[in-house]
Amino acid sequence: MGSEHIQYGLNDNEKKVLSKGLNYAVTPDRIPKEEYIVATEKACKMLSTAEGEQLRAQVVGALNQAKPPKSNISKGARQALRTLAKGKSVTILPADKGKVTVIMETAEYEEKVKEMLSDEKVYEVLKKDTTAVYKRKLVSILTRLKEENKMTEKQYKMLYPTTEKTPRMYCTSKIHKEGTPVRPIVDYTGSIGYNTSRALPDILAPLMDKTDHHVKNSQEFATEMASVLIDEGDCFVSHDVVSLFTNTPISEALEIIRNQLENDKRLKDTTNLEIDDIMELLEFVMTTAYFTFWGVIYQQRFGTVMGTPVSPIIANLFMEWLEQRAIATAPVNCRPRLWKRFMDDTLEVIKKRKCHTAYRASEFGQLHWKHMVHI
């Protein structure tokens, strides 16, 4: 960040506080009583009347005795935070990868975001906030499922939207890529569909990771690669899917998930919901992807949204289906000898000079592979 300090004229306190990183938790200068009260009331909805009254009494007692903790930053650093928050000439955002803080001219940041949101294939400007409409639709679905005894009272209360918070979008900076593009992330916490999006992964998770190509983590990858030998005519090639989430076609992904649910013999052990019920909730979450940015409300028309708990599973299931189809249909003489993938990052062993023949964009539907290693 050294060059940024000079360019934007940061003082010593601003440099010190930013060097702690955007995940550094600054002690509050007051007790956020309102937030605790709201959280308590949400918890009380899951309890009996007597238990709820007891919890309220305990929380009120704790709040009355609570005092703000000792500050973990200096007065100068706290003032620096206020100054940076009020500043409009620069925008401070996290890097997409790594614990790096990025300082970008606000004009440049706005230009990058506007360019991204101008893609009419993916984003559409809404004339009004659709939160109330979506809430009524979700409540209708949940009420029906409860009345059909497919959902318990407790499950119903867990998924019932108690707020009408409009999701908010923010961006991270891809400093590891040319032109430092931005990646959109939507904060769905507290939105009407958030709890439903959190519940669906428990149902869908058993469908994942059933292929030999999937890698759970770097440790598993290192263990498997320790025994891999390549021939003289082979080479390693790595791929990265361009914008996996926004390039995952929802209709195709939902069809793939339905087919897998129909073949899941353990589904009834996981949930009382029927496949049609699961798909209805999943389609609701995926087709009500909207957010606010700079006071404008957008609807995402294509792809999944990075920020909803269920999106990574949907993208991963689609990738599993796609790679199996692509490998099976690749010409035998240039089919990869090894294929390992974690989300959208793939490593393969293939014969030299055969990569482009085996992996034409047309073979991979609507996703396009970007070669990170040139042959």
Phi, psi and omega in degrees: 000004185303312181295327179294323180302316182291316184296318186260001175064042178289140176274176186299318181295321179294321178296316183295316184288326177287330180293342178287344179092156184285348178268359180291128183270111178276131180298139180287151177268003174207161178277122181284073186299321182299320181294320178294322180294316179298315180296322179295318180296324177296318180294323182296333179295339181267358184247168174289168181300316181294316180294323178296317179296321179294317179296317179301316181297320180294318181292317179299317178298317180294320181292324180294331181264349186288144175230147179302141179290164177296136183298138179259010172225160182286167177297323179296321179292322179294321177294324178298321178298318180296318181295315180295323180293327181276339183295141182244349184280335179233154176240132180254126183214159179281153173286153182294328179227141180084158181272069184239138176261128183252133174249121185229142175302133183302322179298318179293318179299313181298321180297318180294317182291317179298320179298319180294314183286349180282353179288100185291343176291328186257320188238147178223135178281129178266144181284335180211165179288126183262011185303311182299320180295313180295324180297315179299320180296315181293317179300322178298317179295313182296319180298317179297317180295324178291318180294332178273007179060028175265355182216132179284167177300321180295315179296320179300314180294327179294323184268343183297127181285115182266349179234169176235046180284128177280127179305146182242137178259141170223171185233150169251161184257127178273076184290347180274001181239153183299133180084359181042064177291172180248150177249126180281134175231130181255125178274103182266000182303126179084358180281169186297326183261005187296311183296324176295319179294331177284329183281327184297323179302330178297329179278322186272337185305320180297345180280343188271168170059038180259012179246160178284352184275339187283142176241128183286317184200177183294328180294315178296320179298316180297320180296316181291321183286343182297334182255008182273128176242142179243148178281168181298329181272003180262167174209158174271137176226134176246148181230154175223127179285132180286117176049065184307311186296310183284350178256005177275114182290121187296311184301316179294319180297318180295323178295320178297317180295318178301315180299320180289324178295322180294335179261003181272104183286345182258011184299319182294339177280345183265322186207156174272353181288143173281165181300319179298324179293316179298315182293326179295316178292320181294317178296323178299312181298318185283333183260003176244036180280101180221162182196165177249143178209122183055037177081359179253138180259129181242148171250132175273119187268339185220142176083173177268164182257128174284115182140336175272138184301332184272345184300316180300323180292318180298314179296321181292318178296322177294319179296320179299316178295317184294316183291324178295319178295317183292317181292321181293329183264357179290145177306140185301323185287350178226025176285138182296140178280334178218140178215115179233136184220140168237111186054253183251007179258124186232141173235135180222160171246124184214160178294141180301144177067016179249354189298310185293330178291319185283330189236062173288151182301326182295336180282348187243028175058231186266000175261144181238132181273139176250122183284127178265340178237125182268138182256000000 
